[in-house]
Amino acid sequence: MRLARYLPVLSWGRAYGRRDLSGDLLAAVIVTIMLIPQSLAYALLAGLPPEAGLYASIAPILLYAIFGTSRALAVGPVAVVSLMTAAALGNVVEQGTAGYAVAALTLAGLSGAMLVLLGLLRLGAIANYLSHPVIAGFITASGILIAASQLRHIFGIEAHGHTLPVLLASLAGNILETNPMTLALGAAATAFLFWVRSGLKPLLRRLRLTEAAADTLTKIGPVAAIAATTYAVWHFDLAAQGVAIVGAVPQALPPLTLPGFSPDLIRQLALPALLISIIGFVESISVAQTLAAKRRQRIDPDQELIGLGAANLGAAFTGGFPVTGGFSRSVVNFDAGARTPAAGAFTAAGLALAALTLTPLIHFLPKATLAATIIVAVLSLVDLGILRRAWTYSKADFAAVATTIALTLAFGVEVGVSTGVAVSILLHLHRSSRPHIAEVGRVPGTEHFRNILRHKVLTDRHVVTLRVDESLYFANARYLEDHIHARVAGDPAIRHVILQCTAINEIDLSALESLEAINTRLSEMDVTLHLSEVKGPVMDRLERGHFLDDLTGRVFLSQHEAARALSEPSPLACRPAQAG
């Protein structure tokens, strides 16, 4: 059914049963409890009022439940996207103004429109163009930036900036103004939350709680820190001693809002919106696919773009800011037994109820506690070990990781991720422009051909077989020309050159012209060019032109057939394996 392709709710909704309902309701209760403090904290990180976090977690979840394909993904504000939102808006409008909130709505609207357009164009494969080293480096640097940006709330001082040097300088310049009571609350909340992550579950297991119960209580542990610090601020009137609190939060459902349509504002936010869209989609699709694989379910990347786009459009018109699928809340949703996207709809209902009834209870919630929640959450994203692993495995990947981390910390998230992507592309082009070309010979007693530098093989001094381990295109075509010329020019005994095309998946027009040049040059040297093991699609392309008609040699089905046909009666020489 074509409509069900764009509305996955029609597929899973028809088979919805009582078992699904019980699992979804339980998951929704747990995720709602977890999401309340998270939503408030990420709104703080984005530079927006706390209620914006709740609003960004209601309509977007409902819309994703209708249009998304993951049965466990929990959509809403996340740390990295909230940081990117603050960085983007900080360059356009002053934080705390009405224009700042409108700009946040506009950013969400632009991101939503871009995601929907990418989905309709079926460009879900765009996630494949961001390499893991770049993503790992960006997330690590973002985690450090986020943690540093929240230290001002822990110390109770003013500090600004979206790069690490500026943040640290601002913190250092105001450190003498630290509020002791705020620092005590923030440090205590941070220490408690770290203990919850590492020590609470073992304690609960020793108390003979089940694995599932201990795990659930550990994940909602931050609620205890929020309740305790909020009570302390209220009971001891710590707000009068300078402790910053959340303050009054409207008791209301998300309002209907309109993003800004100023051409100048849209122009300024277009690039940040695109980066947020791509980064958010990559983070979301990786989580969704991981969880789907555990239940042998399928995720449609193209429809995921539409689902996330609809969620962001929902945020733009209901007082929110850019959202995506969150890792921690999605894992909790999955582990708690969510069976369908209806769990998200129930979570949205729970958050709506909280927005209507519970907001007075968070009036005295200290911002230091929300900052501690953010710091503990994002430090788990920091993986500096990726630098060592990348250096050991691939210097090119290390360059991509190190560049992304360094530039994100020094110049901000937009410069960092943009440069990281550019470095990855350039490194890929550099690697593929110098493909591995192996001279091969036959392994004695077999029909297999292997690198003469790695194996003891049989060769014929009149025949050179070169295996090109890369598709041929404009960037590496000349390299192949030079390699063949250098190999043949220095050995007058050579009569035949065979290109073993096992690993060649495509030959573009530039490479085809290079093959024609190679064929002509070898012919002038009385050397015949042959091809072997050409793949069907590559052969189809070659047959469209005149290259095969002008080829001085033949196209062989297998390398063994080529070697047998071209070997001269003289005995083959055995090439010993060498280092390399």
Solvent accessible surface area in square Angstrom, and as a share of the most:
residue,aa,sasa,rsa
1,M,158,0.71
2,R,171,0.63
3,L,96,0.48
4,A,13,0.10
5,R,90,0.33
6,Y,61,0.23
7,L,43,0.21
8,P,15,0.09
9,V,39,0.23
10,L,57,0.28
11,S,57,0.37
12,W,27,0.09
13,G,32,0.30
14,R,169,0.62
15,A,84,0.65
16,Y,68,0.26
17,G,34,0.32
18,R,212,0.77
19,R,177,0.64
20,D,21,0.11
21,L,71,0.35
22,S,68,0.44
23,G,14,0.13
24,D,0,0.00
25,L,81,0.41
26,L,103,0.51
27,A,0,0.00
28,A,5,0.04
29,V,86,0.49
30,I,18,0.09
31,V,1,0.01
32,T,16,0.09
33,I,62,0.31
34,M,19,0.08
35,L,1,0.00
36,I,35,0.18
37,P,7,0.04
38,Q,18,0.08
39,S,0,0.00
40,L,2,0.01
41,A,1,0.00
42,Y,15,0.06
43,A,0,0.00
44,L,24,0.12
45,L,10,0.05
46,A,0,0.00
47,G,13,0.12
48,L,13,0.07
49,P,65,0.41
50,P,24,0.15
51,E,30,0.14
52,A,8,0.06
53,G,0,0.00
54,L,4,0.02
55,Y,15,0.06
56,A,0,0.00
57,S,0,0.00
58,I,11,0.06
59,A,17,0.13
60,P,0,0.00
61,I,7,0.04
62,L,77,0.38
63,L,51,0.25
64,Y,7,0.03
65,A,7,0.05
66,I,66,0.33
67,F,53,0.22
68,G,0,0.00
69,T,28,0.16
70,S,3,0.02
71,R,85,0.31
72,A,5,0.04
73,L,11,0.05
74,A,8,0.06
75,V,1,0.01
76,G,0,0.00
77,P,0,0.00
78,V,8,0.05
79,A,8,0.07
80,V,5,0.03
81,V,0,0.00
82,S,0,0.00
83,L,9,0.04
84,M,4,0.02
85,T,0,0.00
86,A,8,0.06
87,A,8,0.06
88,A,1,0.01
89,L,0,0.00
90,G,38,0.36
91,N,113,0.58
92,V,40,0.23
93,V,40,0.23
94,E,129,0.58
95,Q,95,0.42
96,G,73,0.70
97,T,57,0.33
98,A,85,0.66
99,G,33,0.32
100,Y,4,0.01
101,A,43,0.33
102,V,58,0.33
103,A,1,0.01
104,A,1,0.00
105,L,13,0.07
106,T,4,0.02
107,L,0,0.00
108,A,0,0.00
109,G,10,0.10
110,L,31,0.15
111,S,1,0.01
112,G,0,0.00
113,A,53,0.41
114,M,46,0.21
115,L,5,0.03
116,V,33,0.19
117,L,102,0.51
118,L,25,0.13
119,G,1,0.01
120,L,100,0.50
121,L,106,0.53
122,R,115,0.42
123,L,79,0.39
124,G,5,0.05
125,A,59,0.45
126,I,39,0.20
127,A,19,0.15
128,N,121,0.62
129,Y,166,0.63
130,L,22,0.11
131,S,38,0.24
132,H,130,0.58
133,P,20,0.13
134,V,0,0.00
135,I,25,0.13
136,A,16,0.12
137,G,0,0.00
138,F,0,0.00
139,I,42,0.21
140,T,1,0.00
141,A,0,0.00
142,S,0,0.00
143,G,0,0.00
144,I,42,0.21
145,L,1,0.01
146,I,0,0.00
147,A,13,0.10
148,A,8,0.06
149,S,16,0.10
150,Q,3,0.02
151,L,59,0.29
152,R,44,0.16
153,H,23,0.10
154,I,12,0.06
155,F,50,0.21
156,G,33,0.32
157,I,14,0.07
158,E,107,0.48
159,A,1,0.01
160,H,120,0.53
161,G,23,0.22
162,H,65,0.29
163,T,22,0.13
164,L,35,0.17
165,P,75,0.47
166,V,81,0.47
167,L,5,0.03
168,L,89,0.44
169,A,67,0.52
170,S,26,0.17
171,L,14,0.07
172,A,71,0.55
173,G,65,0.63
174,N,38,0.20
175,I,70,0.35
176,L,174,0.87
177,E,117,0.52
178,T,33,0.19
179,N,25,0.13
180,P,106,0.67
181,M,71,0.32
182,T,3,0.02
183,L,60,0.30
184,A,56,0.43
185,L,19,0.10
186,G,0,0.00
187,A,50,0.39
188,A,60,0.46
189,A,3,0.02
190,T,25,0.14
191,A,64,0.50
192,F,72,0.30
193,L,5,0.02
194,F,84,0.35
195,W,107,0.37
196,V,3,0.02
197,R,128,0.47
198,S,84,0.54
199,G,17,0.17
200,L,26,0.13
201,K,56,0.24
202,P,61,0.38
203,L,62,0.31
204,L,20,0.10
205,R,106,0.39
206,R,168,0.61
207,L,109,0.54
208,R,219,0.80
209,L,53,0.27
210,T,90,0.52
211,E,92,0.41
212,A,72,0.56
213,A,39,0.30
214,A,0,0.00
215,D,34,0.17
216,T,37,0.22
217,L,75,0.37
218,T,20,0.12
219,K,56,0.24
220,I,32,0.16
221,G,8,0.07
222,P,33,0.21
223,V,53,0.31
224,A,53,0.41
225,A,6,0.05
226,I,20,0.10
227,A,60,0.46
228,A,64,0.50
229,T,13,0.07
230,T,17,0.10
231,Y,124,0.47
232,A,22,0.17
233,V,0,0.00
234,W,142,0.50
235,H,100,0.45
236,F,126,0.53
237,D,81,0.42
238,L,10,0.05
239,A,36,0.28
240,A,81,0.63
241,Q,97,0.43
242,G,48,0.46
243,V,4,0.02
244,A,50,0.39
245,I,37,0.19
246,V,19,0.11
247,G,14,0.13
248,A,89,0.69
249,V,13,0.08
250,P,65,0.41
251,Q,102,0.45
252,A,39,0.30
253,L,90,0.45
254,P,26,0.17
255,P,60,0.38
256,L,167,0.83
257,T,34,0.20
258,L,124,0.62
259,P,13,0.08
260,G,15,0.14
261,F,136,0.57
262,S,52,0.34
263,P,111,0.70
264,D,74,0.38
265,L,27,0.13
266,I,58,0.29
267,R,161,0.59
268,Q,73,0.32
269,L,0,0.00
270,A,35,0.27
271,L,101,0.50
272,P,11,0.07
273,A,0,0.00
274,L,69,0.34
275,L,20,0.10
276,I,5,0.02
277,S,1,0.01
278,I,32,0.16
279,I,7,0.04
280,G,4,0.03
281,F,2,0.01
282,V,16,0.09
283,E,35,0.16
284,S,0,0.00
285,I,9,0.05
286,S,58,0.37
287,V,10,0.06
288,A,0,0.00
289,Q,83,0.37
290,T,75,0.44
291,L,8,0.04
292,A,6,0.05
293,A,71,0.55
294,K,132,0.56
295,R,81,0.29
296,R,233,0.85
297,Q,66,0.29
298,R,186,0.68
299,I,17,0.08
300,D,22,0.12
301,P,41,0.26
302,D,21,0.11
303,Q,5,0.02
304,E,1,0.00
305,L,0,0.00
306,I,15,0.08
307,G,0,0.00
308,L,2,0.01
309,G,0,0.00
310,A,11,0.09
311,A,0,0.00
312,N,2,0.01
313,L,58,0.29
314,G,8,0.07
315,A,0,0.00
316,A,0,0.00
317,F,82,0.34
318,T,19,0.11
319,G,14,0.14
320,G,2,0.02
321,F,0,0.00
322,P,0,0.00
323,V,5,0.03
324,T,3,0.02
325,G,0,0.00
326,G,3,0.03
327,F,121,0.50
328,S,47,0.31
329,R,3,0.01
330,S,0,0.00
331,V,36,0.21
332,V,5,0.03
333,N,6,0.03
334,F,28,0.12
335,D,83,0.43
336,A,14,0.11
337,G,26,0.25
338,A,0,0.00
339,R,82,0.30
340,T,2,0.01
341,P,9,0.06
342,A,11,0.08
343,A,0,0.00
344,G,14,0.14
345,A,29,0.23
346,F,62,0.26
347,T,3,0.02
348,A,1,0.00
349,A,61,0.47
350,G,22,0.21
351,L,0,0.00
352,A,17,0.13
353,L,112,0.56
354,A,5,0.04
355,A,1,0.01
356,L,74,0.37
357,T,72,0.42
358,L,77,0.38
359,T,2,0.01
360,P,68,0.43
361,L,124,0.62
362,I,20,0.10
363,H,62,0.28
364,F,63,0.26
365,L,0,0.00
366,P,0,0.00
367,K,60,0.25
368,A,2,0.02
369,T,0,0.00
370,L,1,0.01
371,A,0,0.00
372,A,0,0.00
373,T,14,0.08
374,I,1,0.00
375,I,11,0.06
376,V,6,0.04
377,A,21,0.16
378,V,0,0.00
379,L,68,0.34
380,S,75,0.48
381,L,63,0.31
382,V,36,0.21
383,D,55,0.29
384,L,96,0.48
385,G,25,0.24
386,I,15,0.08
387,L,49,0.24
388,R,164,0.60
389,R,107,0.39
390,A,9,0.07
391,W,133,0.47
392,T,109,0.64
393,Y,191,0.73
394,S,25,0.16
395,K,110,0.47
396,A,20,0.15
397,D,40,0.20
398,F,55,0.23
399,A,37,0.28
400,A,3,0.02
401,V,0,0.00
402,A,30,0.23
403,T,37,0.22
404,T,0,0.00
405,I,13,0.07
406,A,55,0.43
407,L,42,0.21
408,T,0,0.00
409,L,29,0.14
410,A,40,0.31
411,F,125,0.52
412,G,7,0.07
413,V,3,0.02
414,E,39,0.18
415,V,67,0.38
416,G,0,0.00
417,V,1,0.01
418,S,47,0.31
419,T,38,0.22
420,G,0,0.00
421,V,39,0.23
422,A,46,0.35
423,V,29,0.17
424,S,21,0.13
425,I,90,0.46
426,L,114,0.57
427,L,40,0.20
428,H,99,0.44
429,L,66,0.33
430,H,113,0.50
431,R,115,0.42
432,S,5,0.03
433,S,25,0.16
434,R,142,0.52
435,P,5,0.03
436,H,98,0.44
437,I,22,0.11
438,A,2,0.02
439,E,31,0.14
440,V,7,0.04
441,G,3,0.03
442,R,54,0.20
443,V,41,0.23
444,P,61,0.38
445,G,81,0.78
446,T,49,0.28
447,E,111,0.50
448,H,106,0.47
449,F,16,0.07
450,R,102,0.37
451,N,13,0.06
452,I,9,0.05
453,L,74,0.37
454,R,148,0.54
455,H,76,0.34
456,K,125,0.53
457,V,0,0.00
458,L,37,0.19
459,T,18,0.11
460,D,15,0.08
461,R,163,0.60
462,H,26,0.12
463,V,19,0.11
464,V,3,0.02
465,T,9,0.06
466,L,2,0.01
467,R,49,0.18
468,V,0,0.00
469,D,45,0.23
470,E,57,0.26
471,S,30,0.19
472,L,2,0.01
473,Y,44,0.17
474,F,135,0.56
475,A,34,0.26
476,N,0,0.00
477,A,5,0.04
478,R,154,0.56
479,Y,64,0.25
480,L,1,0.01
481,E,18,0.08
482,D,68,0.35
483,H,61,0.27
484,I,2,0.01
485,H,76,0.34
486,A,73,0.57
487,R,68,0.25
488,V,5,0.03
489,A,58,0.45
490,G,67,0.65
491,D,40,0.21
492,P,117,0.73
493,A,21,0.16
494,I,2,0.01
495,R,111,0.41
496,H,37,0.17
497,V,1,0.00
498,I,0,0.00
499,L,1,0.01
500,Q,14,0.06
501,C,4,0.02
502,T,60,0.35
503,A,37,0.29
504,I,1,0.01
505,N,91,0.47
506,E,87,0.39
507,I,12,0.06
508,D,33,0.17
509,L,125,0.62
510,S,47,0.30
511,A,1,0.01
512,L,29,0.14
513,E,101,0.45
514,S,11,0.07
515,L,2,0.01
516,E,47,0.21
517,A,42,0.33
518,I,6,0.03
519,N,9,0.05
520,T,75,0.43
521,R,80,0.29
522,L,2,0.01
523,S,52,0.33
524,E,135,0.61
525,M,64,0.29
526,D,117,0.61
527,V,5,0.03
528,T,32,0.19
529,L,0,0.00
530,H,6,0.03
531,L,2,0.01
532,S,0,0.00
533,E,53,0.24
534,V,27,0.16
535,K,82,0.35
536,G,43,0.42
537,P,96,0.61
538,V,4,0.02
539,M,44,0.20
540,D,80,0.41
541,R,106,0.39
542,L,3,0.01
543,E,105,0.47
544,R,185,0.67
545,G,37,0.36
546,H,106,0.47
547,F,1,0.00
548,L,41,0.20
549,D,121,0.62
550,D,82,0.42
551,L,17,0.09
552,T,64,0.37
553,G,17,0.16
554,R,129,0.47
555,V,52,0.30
556,F,2,0.01
557,L,158,0.78
558,S,39,0.25
559,Q,2,0.01
560,H,41,0.18
561,E,56,0.25
562,A,0,0.00
563,A,21,0.16
564,R,170,0.62
565,A,55,0.43
566,L,20,0.10
567,S,39,0.25
568,E,66,0.29
569,P,141,0.89
570,S,55,0.35
571,P,128,0.80
572,L,64,0.32
573,A,54,0.42
574,C,68,0.41
575,R,74,0.27
576,P,78,0.49
577,A,54,0.42
578,Q,90,0.40
579,A,103,0.80
580,G,67,0.65
